[in-house]
Structures are given as C-alpha cells and as structure tokens.
Amino acid sequence: MNQGIGVAGLYVDDQDEALAFYVDKLGFRVHTDVRNGPYRWLTVQHPDQPSFQLGLFAPGTPIHDDATAQTLRAMVAKGAMPPLVLYVDDCKASYARLKARGVEFTQEPVDRYGSVDAGFRDPAGNGWKMIQPAADTK
Amino acid sequence: MAPKTRRTTVLAPSDTGPTPSPALLRRLLRAKDHVDAASHEAWPVKRLAALSGTSEAHFARAFKQAFGLPPHRYLLTRRIEQANTLLRDTDFSITEIAFATGWESVGTFGRIFRDINGRSPGEFRRHARQIPAPLAAMPACVLKAAQRPDLNIAVLEKRRRMANGTVRPSTREGT
C-alpha cells in the first residue's frame, strides 16, 4: 500500500527518553533519526505496520518560540494531548508484559462486552489506550 | 498602605505565579491519574500530595492552577461520570451505585447528582435508556470521559451560596 497517512507525530519532553520508551519498552523500531542543527527529526514504527511512522518531536527552536514551546511541553505534561490508540491481539497479556517492563499504566485491562482495553502513559504524559477489539469487529 | 490580600481572593490569571515546570505538571498528572483510576476511594490532599511529591500546602493550589478545578471538585466530576455510566449500563440499585462511586450517604449522592445533572438518579436512568445506542464508533472509554460533567458551571457553588453555607461538602477532602 502506498497511499494513506505516512507520519503522525507526538510532542515529547525529551526525545532520548521517548526513544528508550517506545523502542525498549513498547517494542517499536527506529525509522529515522536525523538532525538539522538543534532540530531532531525522530520517527519510530510499529514492527507490524511498516507503512506508518510515529514522530517523536520535541517542542522548541527553531520550530517554536520559547513561549509556545513551554506551552506545548506543559500541555503534554498535563495529559492534554489527544488520545492515542494502540491495537493489540491480547490486551491482558500485553499489559502483563509491558507492566513488567515498567510502563506506567493508568488503567488495568477492562472487559467491555468483548473488547478489552487498558491505559498507559509515555514518560512525557501522552495517554494511550491499548485496545483488543472484540472478535466480531476484527 | 496597600490593602492586605486575603487568601480567599480570586486571583487574576497574571497573579497565579510562574508557569509550573513540565516535570511538576507531570507529577500532578500522576496524582490525577490515580483519582481517575479509583474515584470511589477517598482522596485527601495528603494522599494526593504524596503521589505528586509535593507538600500538602502546595498541592491543591498547583493542581487547580494546572487543571482548572480544585482536586475535590475534580474528584466529584469523576464520581458523577461513573454514576452516570452505571445508571445507564447496569441494573445496580441507586443505593448500590451511590456506595460504589464513593459516597457515604445515598441522600448526599442524590442531592449532588441532581444538582449536577438536573435530574434525580432514577430520572437520569429512565432518560438515558430511551436514547438509542450511542456512538458505537467511539471507544467506550473515551465516550465515558466525554460525558463527564463540566463543573466549571459552578452549580454547586451557586447552591452552596443559596443554602448559605449549610450544605456539607460531598467529599472528605482535607482542604
């Protein structure tokens, strides 16, 4: 497939910390990690979804002025950014595996009439729902 | 001599102090996440402050500055949200729902619930069940959060003023 969304990004407070989290704990792979002066373009991808890159971007110069960067970093740290959803085959098994790796869960797996979801945050404060879709919607 | 500022004075945005650091906000969020995960539990400021690594004196002020509501009122929004969900989606009795969502008295629950939702719990349940299957494409957990009451409308404050301060707080907060 060569159509569709290629990159969507998150703001994170610290790109090294985010990289360690998404790669070492969640199991993503680095797709691109390049710099242009102080700007670092960093994307990761899920091993099962090579057509999509998730950008891990730090607010700051030269893209943002200081006041804007500070606002963005505060919004992320307050958990105010839009929800993110990760689909998994087995939410309870993924929960156990990720929790053992030190992922900060905000919600244990909850069964909702067939689908199961849990919630976690990345180190910066971005909130993820980890959803195992109901069998009849796959 | 300038008039002495009382602690209860409502502060203008420019008077609320420097913007908290992302690191502090992230720790406040951790306390908020704990309230979200277990809103039926008691959340005295001491317990929340410990989760955030702040002093008790600092916590309530910093929380309100960060999230726009004092911690006890935020807790209330989560309890009402949960009560709404249980009324709509389960057949638990109103008494059971009151205790399951953290109230110690059914009477208090009913009164606060009506203040916020404009209906008694029983009326809310009947009304909610007449509405067709809601918004199935939205994840259930997100839909639930989206139906949380917005207590910036200050309905409770209005009622407290009308009742001339005779209404006890609905939650046991150590503020």
Interface residues (C-beta under 8 A of the other chain):
Chain A: D13 Q70 R73 A74 V76 A77 K78 G79 P83 V85 E104 T106 Q107 E108 V110 R112 S115 D117 G119 R121 A124 G125 K129 I131
Chain B: T19 P20 P22 A23 L25 R26 L28 L29 R30 K32 D33 D36 A37 A66 F67 P139 A140 C141 V142
